[in-house]
Amino acid sequence: MNKIIRVATGILLFGSIWGFSECIVGDYLRSANLPAGAILTGIFAVGLMGASRILYRQPGMQLGMGTIAAFMRAFNPFGACILCASIAIFAEAVVFELIWLRLSNDIIRKPHISASAGITTAYTCFVVGCVVTQVLTPLVATSRFYVENLLAFLPQTLSRALIPALLGSVVLPVASILTRVDISRIRSSLYYPATLAISALLWLVVVLA
């Protein structure tokens, strides 16, 4: 029971950090005319999902994180299309879960494996997130979808995905250091208040921003 609660609060914490990065950091990146989507996927999405999988070793946790991050994005009405961003976030979480079905901490410890996993995960998450967004957003908004629009958009998406892929090749090997950390050794009296307080603070900032 303690493990379930610990994982649930971990989902809340990491999902809130991810949502915070999408809402606050993403807006700053767009204001600076930087490729916000590529950077957010390559560093924050892949980094946070990879770190949480390594720390908790719990499949399905990243899908919960994506749900919280997508929901959190809906509370911040500024920046890019809210619906687009929320769909992309959830799609990235689904893709991550599928890619990491067979990966374990023992494998991730190897630098060349973690680097290649970072490239594959970041590239695929970004491409699928963009494609799913291009398909679902017009269907939800107008009940219409045109394949020619997707095909025209696809080459640009594939080329833009190189940025998150390069970032992922660095971020995931750095996150693999966490294989040495045993999250269960953190005292409950410290773990729960800290995770809940940080999560609440992040939500407060996003809602009031």
N, C-alpha and C positions, 0 to 999 in steps of 0.2 A: 504493500500500500504506500509506503514511504517513497519507493522508487517511482510509482505512478505520479504522485504529487510533485516530486522533484522534477520529473520530466515535464509535467504540465506547466510548472512555473518557469522552466527553461524555455519552453515554447513561447510563453508570454514575454519573457525577457528578450530573447533573440528576435522574435517576431516584431517586437516594439522597436528594437534598434534598427531592424531592416526598414520598417515603416517610417521611422524618423529620418533615416538617410534618404529615402525616396521623397519625403515631403520637404525637409529643410535643406539637406545637402544638395539634393537635386535642383532645387530652385536657385541656389547659389551658382551651381555649375551652368545652368541655362543662362543666368544673367551674365556670366563670364564668356558666353558663346562657346562653351566646351561641350563635347559629345556626352551629355549627361546620361543617356540611356546605356551607352557602352560602358562608361565608367561605373555606373551604379551596378550593372550586372557583373562586370569583371571583378570589382573589388568587394562591394557590399553583399550582393546576393550570393555569389559563389563563396566568398570568404566566410560569411555568417552561416550559411547552410553547411559548408564543409567543416567549419569549426564545431558546430553543434553536433554534427554526426560523429565526429571524432571524439568529442567529450562525452556524449551521452550514449553513443552506439545504439541509437534507437530509430529504426526505420519508421517512417510515417511522421516523425517529428517535424521534418522540414515542410511537409504539406500543411501542418498546423501553423507553422511560422508564416508561410505564404498567405494563409487565410487571414491571419491577424494583420500582416503588413498591408494586404490589399484593402482590408476593412479600414485600417488606419489612414490609408491614402485617401479614402473617400471623405474623411473628416477635414482634409486640407484642400479647399476649393481653388487654390491658386496654382499657377504653373500650367503644365501640359494637361491634355484631356484626362479627366479623372477616370472615366470609364476605361480608356485605353490603358492607362497606367495600372489600374487594378487588375484588369484581365491579364496583362503581361506578367505582373508579379505572381499571380496564381499559376499561370502556365509555366513559369520558370521553376516553381516549386514542384510541380508534377513531373517535369522533365528531369529535375535533379533526382527525385525519388526513383525514377526508372533507370537512370544511368548508374546509380549507386547501389542497386539491388545486390550486386555481387562483390562490391568493394568492402574490404575490411581494414582495420587499423594496421594489421601486419603488412598488408600490401602498400598502404599509403605511406608507411615509414620510408620506403625506398624513394630516393629523390627523383629518379627518372620516371617512376610510376606516378608520383604525386604531381609532377610537372605535366605529364601527358594527360592525366585525369583532369587537371585544371584547364588545360587547353580545350579538351573535348567537352567538358561540362559547360564552360563559359560560352564557347562558340554555339553549342547546341541550344542552350538556354536562351541566348539572345535571338537566334534565328527563329526558333519555335515561338518564343514570346511575341516577336514582331508579326509573324505569319498569323498566329491565332488572333492577335489583335486586329489585323487587317480583315480577317474573316468575320469575327464576332461583333466588332464595333458597329459596322454598317447594318448587320442583321438586327442587332438590338435597337439601334437608333432609328432605322428607316425600314427594316424588314426586307432590305434588298442587298444583294451581294453580286459584284461583277468580277468574274475571274480575270478579265483583262487588266483590271486595276491591280490585282495581286501580282500578276506576272510582270507588270511594268515596275512594280515596287521591289520585286525579289532580287534582282542583281545588286541593287544598292544595299539591301539588307545583308546579303552574303558578304559583301566587301566591308561593310561597317562592323561586321562580327569579328573581324581580325583584331580590333582593339581589345574587346573583352577577352578574346582568346589569349592574347599576349599578357594581359593583366592576370588572367587566371593561372598562367604558367608560373607566375611568381607568388601569387596570393596563396594558392593551395599548398605548395611546399612550405611556406611560412606557417600556415595553419597546422601542418602535420607535426609541428613541434608539440602540439597539445596532446599527442598520443602518450606523452609521459605524465600527463595530469590525470589524476583519479578524482573525478568530480564528487564521488560519493564520500570522500574523506573530508569534505568541507562541512563543518558543523551546521546542523539544522538551525541553530539559534542565530547563526550569521547568514546562512544561505538564503532562507526565506525572507527575512526582513529586507535584505539587500536587493534581491531580485524584484520583489514587489515595489520597493521604494523607487528603484531606478525605472521600472516600467511605468509607474504612475507619473513620474516626473516627465518622461518622454511623451506620454500621452497628453499631459497638461500643456507642454510646449507646442505640440502639434495643433491641438484644439484651439489654443489662444493665438497662434501665429497668424 
